Amino acid sequence: MTHSPPVPPANQSPYPLEEAPHEHHDAPKPKPKAPPTHRPEADDRVRTIVATALGVGAVAALVAGIVVASRQPPAPPRKPKPKHGKKK
């Protein structure tokens, strides 16, 4: 659309087009940071140990499932069902 409809001069938008003036305050001074209470390296070590344990456990469960499945004897072949009723 290249043409906008006419707007009456008394029709004011409920939302201001410009921000209202306000006082500017200085930014608060940053508080000094407290020294870290724990070592981040320790967290990384714990995560690595837990991830390794989970990985080894998953591989062990997979191998155990494959071994159990391979040791089961194959199911015996089904015998055909006998037909009921007499045919002449």
CYANA upper distance limits for C-alpha pairs under 8 A (distance plus 0.5 A):
  7 VAL  CA     11 ASN  CA      7.41
 38 HIS  CA     42 ALA  CA      8.37
 39 ARG  CA     43 ASP  CA      7.55
 40 PRO  CA     44 ASP  CA      6.94
 41 GLU  CA     45 ARG  CA      6.74
 42 ALA  CA     46 VAL  CA      6.73
 43 ASP  CA     47 ARG  CA      6.68
 44 ASP  CA     48 THR  CA      6.62
 45 ARG  CA     49 ILE  CA      6.69
 46 VAL  CA     50 VAL  CA      6.63
 47 ARG  CA     51 ALA  CA      6.50
 48 THR  CA     52 THR  CA      6.55
 49 ILE  CA     53 ALA  CA      6.64
 50 VAL  CA     54 LEU  CA      6.67
 51 ALA  CA     55 GLY  CA      6.62
 52 THR  CA     56 VAL  CA      6.63
 53 ALA  CA     57 GLY  CA      6.58
 54 LEU  CA     58 ALA  CA      6.61
 55 GLY  CA     59 VAL  CA      6.76
 56 VAL  CA     60 ALA  CA      6.60
 57 GLY  CA     61 ALA  CA      6.64
 58 ALA  CA     62 LEU  CA      6.71
 59 VAL  CA     63 VAL  CA      6.68
 60 ALA  CA     64 ALA  CA      6.56
 61 ALA  CA     65 GLY  CA      6.64
 62 LEU  CA     66 ILE  CA      6.82
 63 VAL  CA     67 VAL  CA      6.67
 64 ALA  CA     68 VAL  CA      6.61
 65 GLY  CA     69 ALA  CA      6.56
 66 ILE  CA     70 SER  CA      6.63
 67 VAL  CA     71 ARG  CA      6.80
 68 VAL  CA     72 GLN  CA      7.15
